[in-house]
């Protein structure tokens, strides 16, 4: 009896010890998370002050010093010069006949034949609802730093959040999630690239950047800010969208064709949204940092907010050539055109 009682007491003490240890461990974890969240909040307050007051001589930066000329770009290689066109038109502006016949012919076949489309009428209607871009909407006032944040699972556990938020522009895409992943992906967004089937509501001050793969996409964004009459493309889409209508930007189909011709060189049917955002940054920013592209550390292709369901679906569609796009990103990094955080 005495032995049994002693053993029971010992087991009880051991279990109580484990519970105490778990509580202590959870408390430490909670303190670490709270400290990191406080650091993020303080950084956001600092960024907000800087955005209000503009460049301040004493303000430190993780990336560059305000007022100092941008560092010289890397010497262009033959490979880069054969692909990069500084004069490539990025945005749809509503100007008469801004899309050439070969661009229109290519674009109309991306997601099925579009016979009888009155394209100019669609564009006119678009810019009767939304503001046409001004000439200086993309011009950098100083050395602009940009973070292009992909959706790869390799972002999980990366702790890149503060570094991402330190950039002037933060570009995200499709259904990218921030809440719950702030430590790895940051909290700020300045430009969000999407198409109707991947559309999400945006916070104030964020540029909705439409990547149009068909004329119906232009009709959708017009409708989403006005009548709400477009509710389906090849799937059901958002009837209305919450976003700043004065900050909407429409990528030009000519820009998509330029990427397809010059960069991916007809690998895949058309470039992915992420790769398109990266090329947009390459044309508008003096320093480009790239996060969250490619497979995770175990070779899986999936989104950072998923538990690896349907891993590799992005590659299996064959709409985009993920391997070719990834190899171009690595080449750009090797040549010093971008900073690639793996």
VOTINU-432608 format. One record per residue (C-alpha): x negated, y negated, z negated; residue in one letter. Coordinates in nm, 3 decimals, padded with zeros to 5 digits. Last residue first. Layout:
<recs>
+---------+---------+---------+------+
!       x !       y !       z ! code !
+---------+---------+---------+------+
!       X !       Y !       Z !    A !
...
+---------+---------+---------+------+
</recs>
This chain:
<recs>
+---------+---------+---------+------+
!       x !       y !       z ! code !
+---------+---------+---------+------+
! -01.481 ! -03.259 !  05.066 !    X !
! -01.516 ! -03.636 !  05.063 !    X !
! -01.595 ! -03.759 !  05.413 !    X !
! -01.744 ! -04.107 !  05.443 !    X !
! -01.690 ! -04.230 !  05.799 !    X !
! -01.893 ! -04.348 !  06.099 !    X !
! -02.221 ! -04.217 !  05.955 !    X !
! -02.298 ! -03.981 !  06.244 !    X !
! -02.257 ! -03.671 !  06.026 !    X !
! -01.925 ! -03.807 !  05.897 !    X !
! -01.793 ! -03.861 !  06.250 !    X !
! -01.909 ! -03.509 !  06.338 !    X !
! -01.728 ! -03.364 !  06.035 !    X !
! -01.408 ! -03.542 !  06.134 !    X !
! -01.446 ! -03.416 !  06.490 !    X !
! -01.486 ! -03.057 !  06.363 !    X !
! -01.170 ! -03.096 !  06.156 !    X !
! -00.970 ! -03.211 !  06.458 !    X !
! -01.097 ! -02.918 !  06.665 !    X !
! -01.012 ! -02.669 !  06.392 !    X !
! -00.667 ! -02.818 !  06.329 !    X !
! -00.562 ! -02.792 !  06.694 !    X !
! -00.215 ! -02.946 !  06.678 !    X !
!  00.107 ! -02.802 !  06.821 !    X !
! -00.049 ! -02.458 !  06.775 !    X !
!  00.219 ! -02.386 !  06.509 !    X !
! -00.013 ! -02.141 !  06.335 !    X !
! -00.256 ! -02.406 !  06.211 !    X !
! -00.006 ! -02.606 !  06.005 !    X !
!  00.152 ! -02.282 !  05.882 !    X !
! -00.181 ! -02.187 !  05.724 !    X !
! -00.048 ! -02.131 !  05.374 !    X !
!  00.326 ! -02.064 !  05.376 !    X !
!  00.350 ! -02.106 !  04.999 !    X !
!  00.014 ! -02.207 !  04.851 !    X !
!  00.157 ! -02.332 !  04.523 !    X !
!  00.243 ! -02.665 !  04.683 !    X !
!  00.159 ! -03.020 !  04.573 !    X !
! -00.189 ! -03.010 !  04.727 !    X !
! -00.055 ! -02.905 !  05.066 !    X !
! -00.179 ! -02.586 !  05.235 !    X !
! -00.463 ! -02.447 !  05.442 !    X !
! -00.641 ! -02.181 !  05.236 !    X !
! -01.016 ! -02.123 !  05.265 !    X !
! -01.074 ! -02.065 !  04.895 !    X !
! -01.224 ! -02.410 !  04.834 !    X !
! -00.927 ! -02.574 !  05.008 !    X !
! -00.892 ! -02.595 !  05.386 !    X !
! -00.930 ! -02.916 !  05.581 !    X !
! -00.856 ! -03.281 !  05.507 !    X !
! -00.792 ! -03.425 !  05.162 !    X !
! -01.005 ! -03.740 !  05.154 !    X !
! -01.156 ! -03.965 !  05.420 !    X !
! -01.336 ! -04.292 !  05.347 !    X !
! -01.349 ! -04.554 !  05.623 !    X !
! -01.557 ! -04.870 !  05.602 !    X !
! -01.511 ! -05.152 !  05.854 !    X !
! -01.142 ! -05.086 !  05.900 !    X !
! -00.899 ! -05.134 !  06.190 !    X !
! -01.010 ! -04.898 !  06.468 !    X !
! -01.147 ! -04.618 !  06.249 !    X !
! -00.840 ! -04.657 !  06.029 !    X !
! -00.606 ! -04.588 !  06.321 !    X !
! -00.827 ! -04.293 !  06.415 !    X !
! -00.780 ! -04.152 !  06.063 !    X !
! -00.405 ! -04.209 !  06.076 !    X !
! -00.387 ! -04.018 !  06.406 !    X !
! -00.583 ! -03.732 !  06.250 !    X !
! -00.331 ! -03.716 !  05.967 !    X !
! -00.027 ! -03.736 !  06.194 !    X !
! -00.160 ! -03.452 !  06.407 !    X !
! -00.278 ! -03.509 !  06.763 !    X !
! -00.077 ! -03.387 !  07.065 !    X !
! -00.019 ! -03.058 !  07.248 !    X !
! -00.328 ! -02.895 !  07.101 !    X !
! -00.675 ! -02.936 !  07.246 !    X !
! -00.624 ! -03.188 !  07.526 !    X !
! -00.949 ! -03.376 !  07.468 !    X !
! -00.908 ! -03.406 !  07.089 !    X !
! -01.087 ! -03.740 !  07.105 !    X !
! -01.059 ! -03.905 !  07.445 !    X !
! -00.743 ! -03.769 !  07.604 !    X !
! -00.529 ! -03.683 !  07.300 !    X !
! -00.650 ! -03.985 !  07.103 !    X !
! -00.581 ! -04.216 !  07.401 !    X !
! -00.243 ! -04.048 !  07.450 !    X !
! -00.146 ! -04.125 !  07.091 !    X !
! -00.261 ! -04.487 !  07.133 !    X !
! -00.057 ! -04.519 !  07.454 !    X !
!  00.248 ! -04.392 !  07.262 !    X !
!  00.207 ! -04.712 !  07.060 !    X !
!  00.225 ! -04.687 !  06.685 !    X !
!  00.523 ! -04.867 !  06.537 !    X !
!  00.460 ! -05.088 !  06.232 !    X !
!  00.724 ! -05.166 !  05.970 !    X !
!  00.627 ! -05.438 !  05.722 !    X !
!  00.927 ! -05.667 !  05.757 !    X !
!  01.165 ! -05.373 !  05.715 !    X !
!  01.026 ! -05.306 !  05.366 !    X !
!  01.127 ! -04.946 !  05.297 !    X !
!  01.426 ! -04.744 !  05.181 !    X !
!  01.539 ! -04.526 !  05.469 !    X !
!  01.883 ! -04.463 !  05.609 !    X !
!  02.033 ! -04.157 !  05.778 !    X !
!  01.738 ! -03.937 !  05.681 !    X !
!  01.691 ! -03.653 !  05.928 !    X !
!  01.875 ! -03.329 !  06.017 !    X !
!  01.675 ! -03.114 !  06.255 !    X !
!  01.595 ! -03.134 !  06.630 !    X !
!  01.679 ! -03.505 !  06.601 !    X !
!  01.972 ! -03.555 !  06.371 !    X !
!  02.127 ! -03.838 !  06.164 !    X !
!  02.113 ! -04.128 !  06.409 !    X !
!  02.412 ! -04.360 !  06.343 !    X !
!  02.264 ! -04.522 !  06.033 !    X !
!  02.376 ! -04.865 !  06.155 !    X !
!  02.078 ! -05.082 !  06.064 !    X !
!  01.737 ! -04.994 !  05.918 !    X !
!  01.767 ! -04.618 !  05.974 !    X !
!  01.923 ! -04.685 !  06.316 !    X !
!  01.620 ! -04.868 !  06.452 !    X !
!  01.391 ! -04.606 !  06.296 !    X !
!  01.599 ! -04.329 !  06.459 !    X !
!  01.613 ! -04.494 !  06.801 !    X !
!  01.235 ! -04.516 !  06.807 !    X !
!  01.211 ! -04.151 !  06.706 !    X !
!  01.465 ! -04.065 !  06.978 !    X !
!  01.215 ! -04.199 !  07.233 !    X !
!  00.977 ! -03.912 !  07.149 !    X !
!  00.660 ! -03.847 !  06.945 !    X !
!  00.673 ! -04.176 !  06.758 !    X !
!  00.425 ! -04.217 !  06.470 !    X !
!  00.602 ! -04.478 !  06.258 !    X !
!  00.386 ! -04.673 !  06.015 !    X !
!  00.594 ! -04.783 !  05.714 !    X !
!  00.381 ! -05.054 !  05.558 !    X !
!  00.411 ! -05.063 !  05.179 !    X !
!  00.504 ! -05.388 !  05.004 !    X !
!  00.790 ! -05.244 !  04.804 !    X !
!  00.801 ! -04.867 !  04.749 !    X !
!  00.868 ! -04.617 !  05.023 !    X !
!  01.141 ! -04.365 !  05.102 !    X !
!  01.029 ! -04.051 !  05.283 !    X !
!  01.025 ! -03.950 !  05.649 !    X !
!  00.882 ! -03.618 !  05.768 !    X !
!  01.144 ! -03.536 !  06.036 !    X !
!  01.172 ! -03.899 !  06.139 !    X !
!  00.797 ! -03.955 !  06.187 !    X !
!  00.554 ! -04.071 !  05.920 !    X !
!  00.244 ! -04.274 !  05.838 !    X !
!  00.245 ! -04.458 !  05.504 !    X !
!  00.033 ! -04.771 !  05.479 !    X !
! -00.058 ! -04.964 !  05.161 !    X !
! -00.034 ! -04.684 !  04.906 !    X !
! -00.172 ! -04.700 !  04.552 !    X !
! -00.152 ! -04.434 !  04.279 !    X !
! -00.459 ! -04.217 !  04.321 !    X !
! -00.489 ! -03.871 !  04.479 !    X !
! -00.662 ! -03.656 !  04.214 !    X !
! -00.583 ! -03.833 !  03.887 !    X !
! -00.247 ! -03.949 !  04.022 !    X !
! -00.113 ! -03.602 !  04.100 !    X !
!  00.205 ! -03.600 !  03.892 !    X !
!  00.369 ! -03.874 !  04.096 !    X !
!  00.170 ! -03.925 !  04.417 !    X !
!  00.333 ! -03.697 !  04.673 !    X !
!  00.259 ! -03.699 !  05.046 !    X !
!  00.566 ! -03.613 !  05.252 !    X !
!  00.434 ! -03.749 !  05.583 !    X !
!  00.117 ! -03.957 !  05.554 !    X !
! -00.103 ! -04.167 !  05.331 !    X !
! -00.329 ! -04.464 !  05.405 !    X !
! -00.483 ! -04.662 !  05.120 !    X !
! -00.607 ! -05.007 !  05.224 !    X !
! -00.841 ! -05.228 !  05.025 !    X !
! -01.012 ! -04.927 !  04.862 !    X !
! -01.053 ! -04.884 !  04.485 !    X !
! -00.738 ! -04.670 !  04.465 !    X !
! -00.912 ! -04.381 !  04.641 !    X !
! -01.208 ! -04.396 !  04.401 !    X !
! -00.978 ! -04.397 !  04.100 !    X !
! -00.782 ! -04.095 !  04.226 !    X !
! -01.074 ! -03.878 !  04.342 !    X !
! -01.051 ! -03.643 !  04.040 !    X !
! -01.090 ! -03.345 !  04.280 !    X !
! -00.879 ! -03.101 !  04.077 !    X !
! -00.630 ! -03.056 !  04.358 !    X !
! -00.750 ! -03.253 !  04.661 !    X !
! -00.860 ! -02.931 !  04.838 !    X !
! -00.491 ! -02.850 !  04.876 !    X !
! -00.488 ! -03.072 !  05.182 !    X !
! -00.249 ! -03.366 !  05.212 !    X !
! -00.472 ! -03.625 !  05.375 !    X !
! -00.572 ! -03.954 !  05.217 !    X !
! -00.733 ! -04.204 !  05.453 !    X !
! -00.906 ! -04.456 !  05.228 !    X !
! -00.985 ! -04.792 !  05.386 !    X !
! -01.241 ! -05.062 !  05.314 !    X !
! -01.205 ! -05.399 !  05.483 !    X !
! -01.509 ! -05.627 !  05.504 !    X !
! -01.334 ! -05.960 !  05.535 !    X !
! -01.006 ! -06.100 !  05.667 !    X !
! -00.963 ! -05.784 !  05.878 !    X !
! -00.734 ! -05.831 !  06.181 !    X !
! -00.454 ! -05.574 !  06.182 !    X !
! -00.149 ! -05.800 !  06.146 !    X !
! -00.329 ! -06.089 !  06.318 !    X !
! -00.148 ! -06.081 !  06.652 !    X !
!  00.196 ! -06.054 !  06.500 !    X !
!  00.387 ! -05.727 !  06.501 !    X !
!  00.747 ! -05.735 !  06.632 !    X !
!  01.002 ! -05.764 !  06.351 !    X !
!  01.267 ! -05.495 !  06.334 !    X !
!  01.633 ! -05.500 !  06.440 !    X !
!  01.609 ! -05.677 !  06.777 !    X !
!  01.269 ! -05.516 !  06.812 !    X !
!  01.418 ! -05.167 !  06.829 !    X !
!  01.697 ! -05.272 !  07.064 !    X !
!  01.440 ! -05.402 !  07.311 !    X !
!  01.241 ! -05.080 !  07.278 !    X !
!  01.548 ! -04.864 !  07.347 !    X !
!  01.641 ! -05.080 !  07.648 !    X !
!  01.288 ! -05.046 !  07.783 !    X !
!  01.304 ! -04.668 !  07.747 !    X !
!  01.633 ! -04.605 !  07.925 !    X !
!  01.604 ! -04.226 !  07.903 !    X !
!  01.758 ! -04.045 !  08.203 !    X !
!  01.576 ! -03.720 !  08.148 !    X !
!  01.394 ! -03.656 !  07.825 !    X !
!  01.227 ! -03.316 !  07.853 !    X !
!  01.115 ! -03.157 !  07.525 !    X !
!  00.901 ! -03.267 !  07.233 !    X !
!  00.586 ! -03.396 !  07.402 !    X !
!  00.736 ! -03.433 !  07.753 !    X !
!  00.839 ! -03.799 !  07.736 !    X !
!  00.493 ! -03.900 !  07.611 !    X !
!  00.303 ! -03.772 !  07.914 !    X !
!  00.526 ! -03.946 !  08.171 !    X !
!  00.539 ! -04.264 !  07.964 !    X !
!  00.160 ! -04.280 !  07.934 !    X !
!  00.115 ! -04.211 !  08.306 !    X !
!  00.365 ! -04.485 !  08.397 !    X !
!  00.190 ! -04.746 !  08.185 !    X !
!  00.342 ! -04.869 !  07.860 !    X !
!  00.338 ! -05.246 !  07.798 !    X !
!  00.595 ! -05.309 !  08.072 !    X !
!  00.736 ! -05.616 !  07.900 !    X !
!  00.595 ! -05.678 !  07.553 !    X !
!  00.785 ! -05.508 !  07.272 !    X !
!  00.477 ! -05.483 !  07.052 !    X !
!  00.403 ! -05.112 !  07.016 !    X !
!  00.085 ! -05.082 !  06.815 !    X !
! -00.265 ! -04.941 !  06.855 !    X !
! -00.382 ! -05.076 !  07.190 !    X !
! -00.729 ! -04.939 !  07.266 !    X !
! -00.973 ! -05.227 !  07.319 !    X !
! -01.248 ! -05.077 !  07.100 !    X !
! -01.244 ! -04.755 !  07.300 !    X !
! -01.424 ! -04.474 !  07.118 !    X !
! -01.467 ! -04.142 !  07.296 !    X !
! -01.769 ! -04.160 !  07.526 !    X !
! -01.936 ! -04.407 !  07.290 !    X !
! -01.916 ! -04.156 !  07.004 !    X !
! -02.086 ! -03.870 !  07.192 !    X !
! -02.346 ! -04.107 !  07.339 !    X !
! -02.428 ! -04.210 !  06.985 !    X !
! -02.345 ! -04.542 !  06.828 !    X !
! -02.596 ! -04.679 !  06.581 !    X !
! -02.440 ! -04.674 !  06.237 !    X !
! -02.246 ! -04.982 !  06.143 !    X !
! -02.424 ! -05.275 !  05.984 !    X !
! -02.315 ! -05.341 !  05.629 !    X !
! -02.013 ! -05.569 !  05.604 !    X !
! -02.098 ! -05.929 !  05.532 !    X !
! -02.092 ! -06.024 !  05.161 !    X !
! -01.789 ! -06.225 !  05.053 !    X !
! -01.651 ! -05.947 !  04.838 !    X !
! -01.920 ! -05.698 !  04.725 !    X !
! -01.865 ! -05.343 !  04.849 !    X !
! -01.740 ! -05.000 !  04.747 !    X !
! -01.702 ! -04.956 !  04.373 !    X !
! -01.631 ! -05.324 !  04.340 !    X !
! -01.724 ! -05.581 !  04.078 !    X !
! -01.538 ! -05.913 !  04.058 !    X !
! -01.779 ! -06.197 !  03.980 !    X !
! -01.746 ! -06.375 !  04.314 !    X !
! -01.364 ! -06.342 !  04.326 !    X !
! -01.202 ! -06.231 !  04.653 !    X !
! -00.829 ! -06.300 !  04.653 !    X !
! -00.634 ! -06.431 !  04.356 !    X !
! -00.319 ! -06.222 !  04.388 !    X !
! -00.482 ! -05.906 !  04.529 !    X !
! -00.757 ! -05.930 !  04.268 !    X !
! -00.505 ! -05.957 !  03.988 !    X !
! -00.316 ! -05.654 !  04.118 !    X !
! -00.641 ! -05.455 !  04.143 !    X !
! -00.725 ! -05.535 !  03.779 !    X !
! -00.381 ! -05.429 !  03.664 !    X !
! -00.419 ! -05.109 !  03.867 !    X !
! -00.756 ! -05.041 !  03.704 !    X !
! -00.608 ! -05.088 !  03.357 !    X !
! -00.330 ! -04.842 !  03.440 !    X !
! -00.578 ! -04.585 !  03.574 !    X !
! -00.792 ! -04.616 !  03.260 !    X !
! -00.482 ! -04.574 !  03.045 !    X !
! -00.388 ! -04.263 !  03.241 !    X !
! -00.740 ! -04.125 !  03.190 !    X !
! -00.721 ! -04.189 !  02.814 !    X !
! -00.375 ! -04.031 !  02.795 !    X !
! -00.498 ! -03.722 !  02.982 !    X !
! -00.800 ! -03.687 !  02.751 !    X !
! -00.587 ! -03.733 !  02.438 !    X !
! -00.335 ! -03.475 !  02.557 !    X !
! -00.613 ! -03.226 !  02.629 !    X !
! -00.753 ! -03.277 !  02.281 !    X !
! -00.409 ! -03.232 !  02.125 !    X !
! -00.350 ! -02.917 !  02.330 !    X !
! -00.680 ! -02.771 !  02.208 !    X !
! -00.601 ! -02.857 !  01.846 !    X !
! -00.254 ! -02.701 !  01.877 !    X !
! -00.401 ! -02.388 !  02.037 !    X !
! -00.658 ! -02.356 !  01.758 !    X !
! -00.389 ! -02.393 !  01.493 !    X !
! -00.177 ! -02.126 !  01.659 !    X !
! -00.477 ! -01.893 !  01.686 !    X !
! -00.557 ! -01.942 !  01.318 !    X !
! -00.196 ! -01.868 !  01.225 !    X !
! -00.218 ! -01.546 !  01.423 !    X !
! -00.542 ! -01.449 !  01.249 !    X !
! -00.403 ! -01.535 !  00.905 !    X !
! -00.097 ! -01.320 !  00.970 !    X !
! -00.312 ! -01.034 !  01.092 !    X !
! -00.524 ! -01.057 !  00.778 !    X !
! -00.217 ! -01.066 !  00.556 !    X !
! -00.081 ! -00.757 !  00.727 !    X !
! -00.415 ! -00.582 !  00.686 !    X !
! -00.424 ! -00.665 !  00.313 !    X !
! -00.069 ! -00.541 !  00.263 !    X !
! -00.152 ! -00.215 !  00.440 !    X !
! -00.464 ! -00.167 !  00.230 !    X !
! -00.277 ! -00.241 ! -00.094 !    X !
!  00.000 !  00.000 !  00.000 !    X !
+---------+---------+---------+------+
</recs>
